[in-house]
Amino acid sequence: MGTAYKIRCKHCGAQFDHYMQPGYGILPMCVGCGEYVETQTVIRCPACRRRINPSQEEFNEQIEVTYQWD
């Protein structure tokens, strides 16, 4: 199962997509699993380079669309 997000950075307003690449035999670290987002793995805005996920609440405030697939 995969999860992708369309995010709008609250710092600079940039909009971008974020998703995990397949691990090709190695299990990737979970960044977004439904309601939970890993805060130990830093997600940065590609425009301003500020951190998007310092907390679950701050990450959720910036999500515009969530896509999930099997």
mmCIF file of the N, C-alpha and C atoms, coordinates in Angstrom:
data_MODEL
# 
_entry.id   MODEL 
# 
loop_
_atom_site.group_PDB 
_atom_site.id 
_atom_site.type_symbol 
_atom_site.label_atom_id 
_atom_site.label_alt_id 
_atom_site.label_comp_id 
_atom_site.label_asym_id 
_atom_site.label_entity_id 
_atom_site.label_seq_id 
_atom_site.pdbx_PDB_ins_code 
_atom_site.Cartn_x 
_atom_site.Cartn_y 
_atom_site.Cartn_z 
_atom_site.occupancy 
_atom_site.B_iso_or_equiv 
_atom_site.pdbx_formal_charge 
_atom_site.auth_seq_id 
_atom_site.auth_comp_id 
_atom_site.auth_asym_id 
_atom_site.auth_atom_id 
_atom_site.pdbx_PDB_model_num 
ATOM 1   N N  . MET A 1 1  ? 0.839  -1.170 0.000  1.00 0.00 ? 1  MET A N  1 
ATOM 2   C CA . MET A 1 1  ? 0.000  0.000  0.000  1.00 0.00 ? 1  MET A CA 1 
ATOM 3   C C  . MET A 1 1  ? 0.889  1.240  0.000  1.00 0.00 ? 1  MET A C  1 
ATOM 4   N N  . GLY A 1 2  ? 0.498  2.224  -0.747 1.00 0.00 ? 2  GLY A N  1 
ATOM 5   C CA . GLY A 1 2  ? 1.250  3.466  -0.802 1.00 0.00 ? 2  GLY A CA 1 
ATOM 6   C C  . GLY A 1 2  ? 0.388  4.649  -0.424 1.00 0.00 ? 2  GLY A C  1 
ATOM 7   N N  . THR A 1 3  ? 1.031  5.708  -0.048 1.00 0.00 ? 3  THR A N  1 
ATOM 8   C CA . THR A 1 3  ? 0.344  6.950  0.306  1.00 0.00 ? 3  THR A CA 1 
ATOM 9   C C  . THR A 1 3  ? 1.112  8.104  -0.300 1.00 0.00 ? 3  THR A C  1 
ATOM 10  N N  . ALA A 1 4  ? 0.381  9.008  -0.923 1.00 0.00 ? 4  ALA A N  1 
ATOM 11  C CA . ALA A 1 4  ? 0.979  10.221 -1.476 1.00 0.00 ? 4  ALA A CA 1 
ATOM 12  C C  . ALA A 1 4  ? 0.164  11.406 -0.988 1.00 0.00 ? 4  ALA A C  1 
ATOM 13  N N  . TYR A 1 5  ? 0.822  12.528 -0.848 1.00 0.00 ? 5  TYR A N  1 
ATOM 14  C CA . TYR A 1 5  ? 0.169  13.738 -0.341 1.00 0.00 ? 5  TYR A CA 1 
ATOM 15  C C  . TYR A 1 5  ? 0.425  14.907 -1.279 1.00 0.00 ? 5  TYR A C  1 
ATOM 16  N N  . LYS A 1 6  ? -0.554 15.765 -1.432 1.00 0.00 ? 6  LYS A N  1 
ATOM 17  C CA . LYS A 1 6  ? -0.361 17.065 -2.058 1.00 0.00 ? 6  LYS A CA 1 
ATOM 18  C C  . LYS A 1 6  ? -0.311 18.036 -0.881 1.00 0.00 ? 6  LYS A C  1 
ATOM 19  N N  . ILE A 1 7  ? 0.827  18.708 -0.722 1.00 0.00 ? 7  ILE A N  1 
ATOM 20  C CA . ILE A 1 7  ? 1.086  19.540 0.452  1.00 0.00 ? 7  ILE A CA 1 
ATOM 21  C C  . ILE A 1 7  ? 1.289  20.987 0.030  1.00 0.00 ? 7  ILE A C  1 
ATOM 22  N N  . ARG A 1 8  ? 0.757  21.920 0.820  1.00 0.00 ? 8  ARG A N  1 
ATOM 23  C CA . ARG A 1 8  ? 1.043  23.338 0.643  1.00 0.00 ? 8  ARG A CA 1 
ATOM 24  C C  . ARG A 1 8  ? 1.801  23.796 1.880  1.00 0.00 ? 8  ARG A C  1 
ATOM 25  N N  . CYS A 1 9  ? 3.042  24.214 1.684  1.00 0.00 ? 9  CYS A N  1 
ATOM 26  C CA . CYS A 1 9  ? 3.902  24.644 2.778  1.00 0.00 ? 9  CYS A CA 1 
ATOM 27  C C  . CYS A 1 9  ? 3.312  25.887 3.453  1.00 0.00 ? 9  CYS A C  1 
ATOM 28  N N  . LYS A 1 10 ? 3.183  25.827 4.766  1.00 0.00 ? 10 LYS A N  1 
ATOM 29  C CA . LYS A 1 10 ? 2.622  26.976 5.483  1.00 0.00 ? 10 LYS A CA 1 
ATOM 30  C C  . LYS A 1 10 ? 3.638  28.100 5.637  1.00 0.00 ? 10 LYS A C  1 
ATOM 31  N N  . HIS A 1 11 ? 4.910  27.807 5.371  1.00 0.00 ? 11 HIS A N  1 
ATOM 32  C CA . HIS A 1 11 ? 5.951  28.822 5.514  1.00 0.00 ? 11 HIS A CA 1 
ATOM 33  C C  . HIS A 1 11 ? 6.051  29.711 4.275  1.00 0.00 ? 11 HIS A C  1 
ATOM 34  N N  . CYS A 1 12 ? 6.065  29.082 3.076  1.00 0.00 ? 12 CYS A N  1 
ATOM 35  C CA . CYS A 1 12 ? 6.275  29.858 1.848  1.00 0.00 ? 12 CYS A CA 1 
ATOM 36  C C  . CYS A 1 12 ? 5.119  29.750 0.859  1.00 0.00 ? 12 CYS A C  1 
ATOM 37  N N  . GLY A 1 13 ? 4.178  28.824 1.097  1.00 0.00 ? 13 GLY A N  1 
ATOM 38  C CA . GLY A 1 13 ? 3.033  28.677 0.202  1.00 0.00 ? 13 GLY A CA 1 
ATOM 39  C C  . GLY A 1 13 ? 3.263  27.774 -0.992 1.00 0.00 ? 13 GLY A C  1 
ATOM 40  N N  . ALA A 1 14 ? 4.446  27.182 -1.123 1.00 0.00 ? 14 ALA A N  1 
ATOM 41  C CA . ALA A 1 14 ? 4.730  26.287 -2.249 1.00 0.00 ? 14 ALA A CA 1 
ATOM 42  C C  . ALA A 1 14 ? 3.863  25.036 -2.145 1.00 0.00 ? 14 ALA A C  1 
ATOM 43  N N  . GLN A 1 15 ? 3.393  24.550 -3.291 1.00 0.00 ? 15 GLN A N  1 
ATOM 44  C CA . GLN A 1 15 ? 2.600  23.334 -3.329 1.00 0.00 ? 15 GLN A CA 1 
ATOM 45  C C  . GLN A 1 15 ? 3.430  22.245 -4.003 1.00 0.00 ? 15 GLN A C  1 
ATOM 46  N N  . PHE A 1 16 ? 3.461  21.040 -3.403 1.00 0.00 ? 16 PHE A N  1 
ATOM 47  C CA . PHE A 1 16 ? 4.246  19.937 -3.956 1.00 0.00 ? 16 PHE A CA 1 
ATOM 48  C C  . PHE A 1 16 ? 3.645  18.610 -3.556 1.00 0.00 ? 16 PHE A C  1 
ATOM 49  N N  . ASP A 1 17 ? 4.038  17.557 -4.272 1.00 0.00 ? 17 ASP A N  1 
ATOM 50  C CA . ASP A 1 17 ? 3.597  16.199 -3.976 1.00 0.00 ? 17 ASP A CA 1 
ATOM 51  C C  . ASP A 1 17 ? 4.689  15.489 -3.192 1.00 0.00 ? 17 ASP A C  1 
ATOM 52  N N  . HIS A 1 18 ? 4.284  14.640 -2.258 1.00 0.00 ? 18 HIS A N  1 
ATOM 53  C CA . HIS A 1 18 ? 5.237  13.857 -1.476 1.00 0.00 ? 18 HIS A CA 1 
ATOM 54  C C  . HIS A 1 18 ? 4.751  12.417 -1.421 1.00 0.00 ? 18 HIS A C  1 
ATOM 55  N N  . TYR A 1 19 ? 5.637  11.457 -1.698 1.00 0.00 ? 19 TYR A N  1 
ATOM 56  C CA . TYR A 1 19 ? 5.310  10.042 -1.612 1.00 0.00 ? 19 TYR A CA 1 
ATOM 57  C C  . TYR A 1 19 ? 6.585  9.254  -1.373 1.00 0.00 ? 19 TYR A C  1 
ATOM 58  N N  . MET A 1 20 ? 6.412  8.010  -0.981 1.00 0.00 ? 20 MET A N  1 
ATOM 59  C CA . MET A 1 20 ? 7.559  7.132  -0.738 1.00 0.00 ? 20 MET A CA 1 
ATOM 60  C C  . MET A 1 20 ? 7.856  6.335  -1.985 1.00 0.00 ? 20 MET A C  1 
ATOM 61  N N  . GLN A 1 21 ? 9.142  6.177  -2.308 1.00 0.00 ? 21 GLN A N  1 
ATOM 62  C CA . GLN A 1 21 ? 9.573  5.321  -3.394 1.00 0.00 ? 21 GLN A CA 1 
ATOM 63  C C  . GLN A 1 21 ? 9.564  3.875  -2.891 1.00 0.00 ? 21 GLN A C  1 
ATOM 64  N N  . PRO A 1 22 ? 9.291  2.906  -3.773 1.00 0.00 ? 22 PRO A N  1 
ATOM 65  C CA . PRO A 1 22 ? 9.327  1.504  -3.324 1.00 0.00 ? 22 PRO A CA 1 
ATOM 66  C C  . PRO A 1 22 ? 10.722 1.113  -2.852 1.00 0.00 ? 22 PRO A C  1 
ATOM 67  N N  . GLY A 1 23 ? 10.781 0.197  -1.894 1.00 0.00 ? 23 GLY A N  1 
ATOM 68  C CA . GLY A 1 23 ? 12.049 -0.191 -1.297 1.00 0.00 ? 23 GLY A CA 1 
ATOM 69  C C  . GLY A 1 23 ? 12.823 -1.242 -2.069 1.00 0.00 ? 23 GLY A C  1 
ATOM 70  N N  . TYR A 1 24 ? 12.227 -1.840 -3.119 1.00 0.00 ? 24 TYR A N  1 
ATOM 71  C CA . TYR A 1 24 ? 12.893 -2.859 -3.925 1.00 0.00 ? 24 TYR A CA 1 
ATOM 72  C C  . TYR A 1 24 ? 13.517 -3.949 -3.064 1.00 0.00 ? 24 TYR A C  1 
ATOM 73  N N  . GLY A 1 25 ? 12.668 -4.586 -2.252 1.00 0.00 ? 25 GLY A N  1 
ATOM 74  C CA . GLY A 1 25 ? 13.133 -5.679 -1.419 1.00 0.00 ? 25 GLY A CA 1 
ATOM 75  C C  . GLY A 1 25 ? 13.475 -5.262 0.000  1.00 0.00 ? 25 GLY A C  1 
ATOM 76  N N  . ILE A 1 26 ? 13.709 -3.997 0.209  1.00 0.00 ? 26 ILE A N  1 
ATOM 77  C CA . ILE A 1 26 ? 13.983 -3.480 1.558  1.00 0.00 ? 26 ILE A CA 1 
ATOM 78  C C  . ILE A 1 26 ? 12.761 -2.674 1.975  1.00 0.00 ? 26 ILE A C  1 
ATOM 79  N N  . LEU A 1 27 ? 12.259 -2.947 3.147  1.00 0.00 ? 27 LEU A N  1 
ATOM 80  C CA . LEU A 1 27 ? 11.072 -2.225 3.591  1.00 0.00 ? 27 LEU A CA 1 
ATOM 81  C C  . LEU A 1 27 ? 11.414 -0.761 3.846  1.00 0.00 ? 27 LEU A C  1 
ATOM 82  N N  . PRO A 1 28 ? 10.732 0.171  3.165  1.00 0.00 ? 28 PRO A N  1 
ATOM 83  C CA . PRO A 1 28 ? 11.006 1.590  3.384  1.00 0.00 ? 28 PRO A CA 1 
ATOM 84  C C  . PRO A 1 28 ? 10.460 2.061  4.728  1.00 0.00 ? 28 PRO A C  1 
ATOM 85  N N  . MET A 1 29 ? 11.055 3.107  5.278  1.00 0.00 ? 29 MET A N  1 
ATOM 86  C CA . MET A 1 29 ? 10.563 3.685  6.513  1.00 0.00 ? 29 MET A CA 1 
ATOM 87  C C  . MET A 1 29 ? 9.190  4.309  6.242  1.00 0.00 ? 29 MET A C  1 
ATOM 88  N N  . CYS A 1 30 ? 8.265  4.110  7.128  1.00 0.00 ? 30 CYS A N  1 
ATOM 89  C CA . CYS A 1 30 ? 6.912  4.623  6.943  1.00 0.00 ? 30 CYS A CA 1 
ATOM 90  C C  . CYS A 1 30 ? 6.891  6.129  7.157  1.00 0.00 ? 30 CYS A C  1 
ATOM 91  N N  . VAL A 1 31 ? 6.541  6.879  6.126  1.00 0.00 ? 31 VAL A N  1 
ATOM 92  C CA . VAL A 1 31 ? 6.390  8.325  6.267  1.00 0.00 ? 31 VAL A CA 1 
ATOM 93  C C  . VAL A 1 31 ? 4.936  8.660  6.488  1.00 0.00 ? 31 VAL A C  1 
ATOM 94  N N  . GLY A 1 32 ? 4.037  8.061  5.745  1.00 0.00 ? 32 GLY A N  1 
ATOM 95  C CA . GLY A 1 32 ? 2.619  8.322  5.926  1.00 0.00 ? 32 GLY A CA 1 
ATOM 96  C C  . GLY A 1 32 ? 1.813  7.046  5.849  1.00 0.00 ? 32 GLY A C  1 
ATOM 97  N N  . CYS A 1 33 ? 1.250  6.612  6.936  1.00 0.00 ? 33 CYS A N  1 
ATOM 98  C CA . CYS A 1 33 ? 0.407  5.415  6.965  1.00 0.00 ? 33 CYS A CA 1 
ATOM 99  C C  . CYS A 1 33 ? -0.976 5.809  7.461  1.00 0.00 ? 33 CYS A C  1 
ATOM 100 N N  . GLY A 1 34 ? -1.802 6.295  6.562  1.00 0.00 ? 34 GLY A N  1 
ATOM 101 C CA . GLY A 1 34 ? -3.145 6.669  6.953  1.00 0.00 ? 34 GLY A CA 1 
ATOM 102 C C  . GLY A 1 34 ? -3.155 7.863  7.881  1.00 0.00 ? 34 GLY A C  1 
ATOM 103 N N  . GLU A 1 35 ? -3.464 7.626  9.138  1.00 0.00 ? 35 GLU A N  1 
ATOM 104 C CA . GLU A 1 35 ? -3.597 8.708  10.105 1.00 0.00 ? 35 GLU A CA 1 
ATOM 105 C C  . GLU A 1 35 ? -2.274 9.095  10.764 1.00 0.00 ? 35 GLU A C  1 
ATOM 106 N N  . TYR A 1 36 ? -1.249 8.281  10.577 1.00 0.00 ? 36 TYR A N  1 
ATOM 107 C CA . TYR A 1 36 ? 0.016  8.502  11.286 1.00 0.00 ? 36 TYR A CA 1 
ATOM 108 C C  . TYR A 1 36 ? 1.116  8.923  10.321 1.00 0.00 ? 36 TYR A C  1 
ATOM 109 N N  . VAL A 1 37 ? 1.883  9.931  10.661 1.00 0.00 ? 37 VAL A N  1 
ATOM 110 C CA . VAL A 1 37 ? 3.027  10.367 9.870  1.00 0.00 ? 37 VAL A CA 1 
ATOM 111 C C  . VAL A 1 37 ? 4.266  10.312 10.747 1.00 0.00 ? 37 VAL A C  1 
ATOM 112 N N  . GLU A 1 38 ? 5.307  9.664  10.239 1.00 0.00 ? 38 GLU A N  1 
ATOM 113 C CA . GLU A 1 38 ? 6.558  9.544  10.977 1.00 0.00 ? 38 GLU A CA 1 
ATOM 114 C C  . GLU A 1 38 ? 7.209  10.912 11.122 1.00 0.00 ? 38 GLU A C  1 
ATOM 115 N N  . THR A 1 39 ? 7.476  11.333 12.338 1.00 0.00 ? 39 THR A N  1 
ATOM 116 C CA . THR A 1 39 ? 8.089  12.641 12.571 1.00 0.00 ? 39 THR A CA 1 
ATOM 117 C C  . THR A 1 39 ? 9.605  12.545 12.767 1.00 0.00 ? 39 THR A C  1 
ATOM 118 N N  . GLN A 1 40 ? 10.138 11.319 12.850 1.00 0.00 ? 40 GLN A N  1 
ATOM 119 C CA . GLN A 1 40 ? 11.584 11.158 12.974 1.00 0.00 ? 40 GLN A CA 1 
ATOM 120 C C  . GLN A 1 40 ? 12.282 11.356 11.628 1.00 0.00 ? 40 GLN A C  1 
ATOM 121 N N  . THR A 1 41 ? 11.580 11.032 10.529 1.00 0.00 ? 41 THR A N  1 
ATOM 122 C CA . THR A 1 41 ? 12.102 11.223 9.181  1.00 0.00 ? 41 THR A CA 1 
ATOM 123 C C  . THR A 1 41 ? 11.698 12.608 8.718  1.00 0.00 ? 41 THR A C  1 
ATOM 124 N N  . VAL A 1 42 ? 12.645 13.455 8.432  1.00 0.00 ? 42 VAL A N  1 
ATOM 125 C CA . VAL A 1 42 ? 12.362 14.845 8.075  1.00 0.00 ? 42 VAL A CA 1 
ATOM 126 C C  . VAL A 1 42 ? 11.832 14.936 6.653  1.00 0.00 ? 42 VAL A C  1 
ATOM 127 N N  . ILE A 1 43 ? 10.717 15.642 6.492  1.00 0.00 ? 43 ILE A N  1 
ATOM 128 C CA . ILE A 1 43 ? 10.185 15.985 5.173  1.00 0.00 ? 43 ILE A CA 1 
ATOM 129 C C  . ILE A 1 43 ? 10.370 17.486 5.032  1.00 0.00 ? 43 ILE A C  1 
ATOM 130 N N  . ARG A 1 44 ? 11.063 17.909 3.965  1.00 0.00 ? 44 ARG A N  1 
ATOM 131 C CA . ARG A 1 44 ? 11.342 19.331 3.764  1.00 0.00 ? 44 ARG A CA 1 
ATOM 132 C C  . ARG A 1 44 ? 10.632 19.861 2.527  1.00 0.00 ? 44 ARG A C  1 
ATOM 133 N N  . CYS A 1 45 ? 10.233 21.115 2.599  1.00 0.00 ? 45 CYS A N  1 
ATOM 134 C CA . CYS A 1 45 ? 9.657  21.807 1.457  1.00 0.00 ? 45 CYS A CA 1 
ATOM 135 C C  . CYS A 1 45 ? 10.757 21.988 0.407  1.00 0.00 ? 45 CYS A C  1 
ATOM 136 N N  . PRO A 1 46 ? 10.511 21.637 -0.854 1.00 0.00 ? 46 PRO A N  1 
ATOM 137 C CA . PRO A 1 46 ? 11.550 21.799 -1.870 1.00 0.00 ? 46 PRO A CA 1 
ATOM 138 C C  . PRO A 1 46 ? 11.871 23.265 -2.191 1.00 0.00 ? 46 PRO A C  1 
ATOM 139 N N  . ALA A 1 47 ? 10.956 24.184 -1.882 1.00 0.00 ? 47 ALA A N  1 
ATOM 140 C CA . ALA A 1 47 ? 11.182 25.600 -2.184 1.00 0.00 ? 47 ALA A CA 1 
ATOM 141 C C  . ALA A 1 47 ? 11.969 26.309 -1.075 1.00 0.00 ? 47 ALA A C  1 
ATOM 142 N N  . CYS A 1 48 ? 11.497 26.240 0.170  1.00 0.00 ? 48 CYS A N  1 
ATOM 143 C CA . CYS A 1 48 ? 12.142 26.987 1.255  1.00 0.00 ? 48 CYS A CA 1 
ATOM 144 C C  . CYS A 1 48 ? 13.002 26.108 2.164  1.00 0.00 ? 48 CYS A C  1 
ATOM 145 N N  . ARG A 1 49 ? 12.931 24.770 1.973  1.00 0.00 ? 49 ARG A N  1 
ATOM 146 C CA . ARG A 1 49 ? 13.724 23.804 2.742  1.00 0.00 ? 49 ARG A CA 1 
ATOM 147 C C  . ARG A 1 49 ? 13.367 23.740 4.224  1.00 0.00 ? 49 ARG A C  1 
ATOM 148 N N  . ARG A 1 50 ? 12.234 24.299 4.619  1.00 0.00 ? 50 ARG A N  1 
ATOM 149 C CA . ARG A 1 50 ? 11.804 24.186 6.018  1.00 0.00 ? 50 ARG A CA 1 
ATOM 150 C C  . ARG A 1 50 ? 11.132 22.841 6.247  1.00 0.00 ? 50 ARG A C  1 
ATOM 151 N N  . ARG A 1 51 ? 11.181 22.391 7.485  1.00 0.00 ? 51 ARG A N  1 
ATOM 152 C CA . ARG A 1 51 ? 10.615 21.090 7.840  1.00 0.00 ? 51 ARG A CA 1 
ATOM 153 C C  . ARG A 1 51 ? 9.088  21.148 7.830  1.00 0.00 ? 51 ARG A C  1 
ATOM 154 N N  . ILE A 1 52 ? 8.481  20.138 7.191  1.00 0.00 ? 52 ILE A N  1 
ATOM 155 C CA . ILE A 1 52 ? 7.022  20.061 7.062  1.00 0.00 ? 52 ILE A CA 1 
ATOM 156 C C  . ILE A 1 52 ? 6.403  19.259 8.199  1.00 0.00 ? 52 ILE A C  1 
ATOM 157 N N  . ASN A 1 53 ? 7.144  18.311 8.773  1.00 0.00 ? 53 ASN A N  1 
ATOM 158 C CA . ASN A 1 53 ? 6.560  17.378 9.745  1.00 0.00 ? 53 ASN A CA 1 
ATOM 159 C C  . ASN A 1 53 ? 7.214  17.391 11.126 1.00 0.00 ? 53 ASN A C  1 
ATOM 160 N N  . PRO A 1 54 ? 7.356  18.546 11.778 1.00 0.00 ? 54 PRO A N  1 
ATOM 161 C CA . PRO A 1 54 ? 7.894  18.499 13.143 1.00 0.00 ? 54 PRO A CA 1 
ATOM 162 C C  . PRO A 1 54 ? 6.929  17.843 14.127 1.00 0.00 ? 54 PRO A C  1 
ATOM 163 N N  . SER A 1 55 ? 5.627  17.860 13.793 1.00 0.00 ? 55 SER A N  1 
ATOM 164 C CA . SER A 1 55 ? 4.624  17.180 14.614 1.00 0.00 ? 55 SER A CA 1 
ATOM 165 C C  . SER A 1 55 ? 3.507  16.691 13.705 1.00 0.00 ? 55 SER A C  1 
ATOM 166 N N  . GLN A 1 56 ? 2.738  15.735 14.187 1.00 0.00 ? 56 GLN A N  1 
ATOM 167 C CA . GLN A 1 56 ? 1.601  15.201 13.437 1.00 0.00 ? 56 GLN A CA 1 
ATOM 168 C C  . GLN A 1 56 ? 0.601  16.312 13.113 1.00 0.00 ? 56 GLN A C  1 
ATOM 169 N N  . GLU A 1 57 ? 0.327  17.167 14.078 1.00 0.00 ? 57 GLU A N  1 
ATOM 170 C CA . GLU A 1 57 ? -0.658 18.240 13.895 1.00 0.00 ? 57 GLU A CA 1 
ATOM 171 C C  . GLU A 1 57 ? -0.212 19.230 12.823 1.00 0.00 ? 57 GLU A C  1 
ATOM 172 N N  . GLU A 1 58 ? 1.051  19.627 12.846 1.00 0.00 ? 58 GLU A N  1 
ATOM 173 C CA . GLU A 1 58 ? 1.550  20.590 11.870 1.00 0.00 ? 58 GLU A CA 1 
ATOM 174 C C  . GLU A 1 58 ? 1.542  19.988 10.460 1.00 0.00 ? 58 GLU A C  1 
ATOM 175 N N  . PHE A 1 59 ? 1.870  18.706 10.345 1.00 0.00 ? 59 PHE A N  1 
ATOM 176 C CA . PHE A 1 59 ? 1.826  18.042 9.044  1.00 0.00 ? 59 PHE A CA 1 
ATOM 177 C C  . PHE A 1 59 ? 0.397  18.025 8.508  1.00 0.00 ? 59 PHE A C  1 
ATOM 178 N N  . ASN A 1 60 ? -0.571 17.656 9.354  1.00 0.00 ? 60 ASN A N  1 
ATOM 179 C CA . ASN A 1 60 ? -1.971 17.580 8.933  1.00 0.00 ? 60 ASN A CA 1 
ATOM 180 C C  . ASN A 1 60 ? -2.515 18.932 8.485  1.00 0.00 ? 60 ASN A C  1 
ATOM 181 N N  . GLU A 1 61 ? -2.054 20.026 9.076  1.00 0.00 ? 61 GLU A N  1 
ATOM 182 C CA . GLU A 1 61 ? -2.507 21.363 8.683  1.00 0.00 ? 61 GLU A CA 1 
ATOM 183 C C  . GLU A 1 61 ? -2.110 21.709 7.256  1.00 0.00 ? 61 GLU A C  1 
ATOM 184 N N  . GLN A 1 62 ? -1.055 21.096 6.729  1.00 0.00 ? 62 GLN A N  1 
ATOM 185 C CA . GLN A 1 62 ? -0.510 21.457 5.429  1.00 0.00 ? 62 GLN A CA 1 
ATOM 186 C C  . GLN A 1 62 ? -0.957 20.532 4.297  1.00 0.00 ? 62 GLN A C  1 
ATOM 187 N N  . ILE A 1 63 ? -1.646 19.437 4.620  1.00 0.00 ? 63 ILE A N  1 
ATOM 188 C CA . ILE A 1 63 ? -2.104 18.496 3.597  1.00 0.00 ? 63 ILE A CA 1 
ATOM 189 C C  . ILE A 1 63 ? -3.335 19.045 2.902  1.00 0.00 ? 63 ILE A C  1 
ATOM 190 N N  . GLU A 1 64 ? -3.298 19.061 1.564  1.00 0.00 ? 64 GLU A N  1 
ATOM 191 C CA . GLU A 1 64 ? -4.465 19.458 0.785  1.00 0.00 ? 64 GLU A CA 1 
ATOM 192 C C  . GLU A 1 64 ? -5.219 18.234 0.259  1.00 0.00 ? 64 GLU A C  1 
ATOM 193 N N  . VAL A 1 65 ? -4.488 17.203 -0.194 1.00 0.00 ? 65 VAL A N  1 
ATOM 194 C CA . VAL A 1 65 ? -5.095 15.990 -0.741 1.00 0.00 ? 65 VAL A CA 1 
ATOM 195 C C  . VAL A 1 65 ? -4.245 14.789 -0.328 1.00 0.00 ? 65 VAL A C  1 
ATOM 196 N N  . THR A 1 66 ? -4.904 13.674 -0.003 1.00 0.00 ? 66 THR A N  1 
ATOM 197 C CA . THR A 1 66 ? -4.222 12.425 0.295  1.00 0.00 ? 66 THR A CA 1 
ATOM 198 C C  . THR A 1 66 ? -4.661 11.362 -0.706 1.00 0.00 ? 66 THR A C  1 
ATOM 199 N N  . TYR A 1 67 ? -3.690 10.660 -1.304 1.00 0.00 ? 67 TYR A N  1 
ATOM 200 C CA . TYR A 1 67 ? -3.966 9.554  -2.228 1.00 0.00 ? 67 TYR A CA 1 
ATOM 201 C C  . TYR A 1 67 ? -3.451 8.284  -1.596 1.00 0.00 ? 67 TYR A C  1 
ATOM 202 N N  . GLN A 1 68 ? -4.256 7.203  -1.670 1.00 0.00 ? 68 GLN A N  1 
ATOM 203 C CA . GLN A 1 68 ? -3.808 5.908  -1.172 1.00 0.00 ? 68 GLN A CA 1 
ATOM 204 C C  . GLN A 1 68 ? -4.121 4.845  -2.209 1.00 0.00 ? 68 GLN A C  1 
ATOM 205 N N  . TRP A 1 69 ? -3.230 3.857  -2.336 1.00 0.00 ? 69 TRP A N  1 
ATOM 206 C CA . TRP A 1 69 ? -3.430 2.765  -3.279 1.00 0.00 ? 69 TRP A CA 1 
ATOM 207 C C  . TRP A 1 69 ? -2.885 1.477  -2.684 1.00 0.00 ? 69 TRP A C  1 
ATOM 208 N N  . ASP A 1 70 ? -3.340 0.375  -3.244 1.00 0.00 ? 70 ASP A N  1 
ATOM 209 C CA . ASP A 1 70 ? -2.888 -0.956 -2.780 1.00 0.00 ? 70 ASP A CA 1 
ATOM 210 C C  . ASP A 1 70 ? -1.813 -1.494 -3.669 1.00 0.00 ? 70 ASP A C  1 
# 
